[in-house]
C-alpha cells in the first residue's frame, strides 16, 4: 500500500494497493476526500500496516 497526498489537486488522498512497491505489476486504488476519511478507511480495512518511508 502506498498513500499519495493529492490535496493540492483533488483535496483528497489516493490509496494505491500494489503487489510490490519497488516494481508493481498488479494492483488498484482508492480515493478518499480528506484525512478523516483516510483514517476511517484504514481503520475499517482492518489491515495490519507496517509504515515505511
C-alpha positions as CSV (number, residue, x, y, z in Angstrom):
1,X,0.0,0.0,0.0
2,X,1.2,3.5,-0.8
3,X,-0.5,6.7,0.2
4,X,-0.4,9.7,-2.1
5,X,-1.4,13.2,-0.8
6,X,-3.4,14.6,-3.6
7,X,-4.8,17.5,-1.6
8,X,-3.4,20.2,-4.0
9,X,-5.3,18.7,-7.0
10,X,-8.3,17.0,-5.6
11,X,-8.3,17.8,-1.9
12,X,-8.1,14.1,-1.0
13,X,-5.8,11.1,-0.8
14,X,-5.1,8.1,-3.1
15,X,-4.5,4.7,-1.6
16,X,-2.6,2.6,-4.0
17,X,-2.6,-1.2,-3.5
18,X,0.2,-3.0,-5.4
19,X,1.8,-6.4,-5.3
20,X,5.3,-4.9,-5.0
21,X,6.3,-1.4,-4.0
22,X,9.6,-1.4,-5.9
23,X,8.3,-2.9,-9.2
24,X,4.5,-3.1,-9.2
25,X,2.8,-5.2,-11.8
26,X,-0.7,-5.5,-10.3
27,X,-2.9,-3.5,-8.0
28,X,-5.7,-1.0,-7.7
29,X,-6.5,2.2,-6.0
30,X,-9.0,4.0,-3.8
31,X,-9.6,7.7,-3.2
32,X,-10.8,9.4,-0.1
33,X,-11.9,13.1,0.3
34,X,-9.9,14.1,3.4
35,X,-7.7,13.0,6.3
36,X,-10.7,12.0,8.4
37,X,-12.0,9.7,5.6
38,X,-8.5,8.3,5.2
39,X,-8.3,7.4,8.9
40,X,-11.8,5.8,8.7
41,X,-10.8,3.9,5.6
42,X,-7.7,2.5,7.2
43,X,-9.5,1.6,10.4
44,X,-12.4,-0.1,8.7
45,X,-10.0,-2.1,6.4
46,X,-8.6,-3.9,9.5
47,X,-5.2,-4.1,7.7
48,X,-2.1,-4.7,9.7
49,X,0.2,-2.0,8.4
50,X,3.9,-1.6,8.8
51,X,4.7,2.0,7.9
52,X,7.9,2.7,6.0
53,X,9.3,5.7,4.3
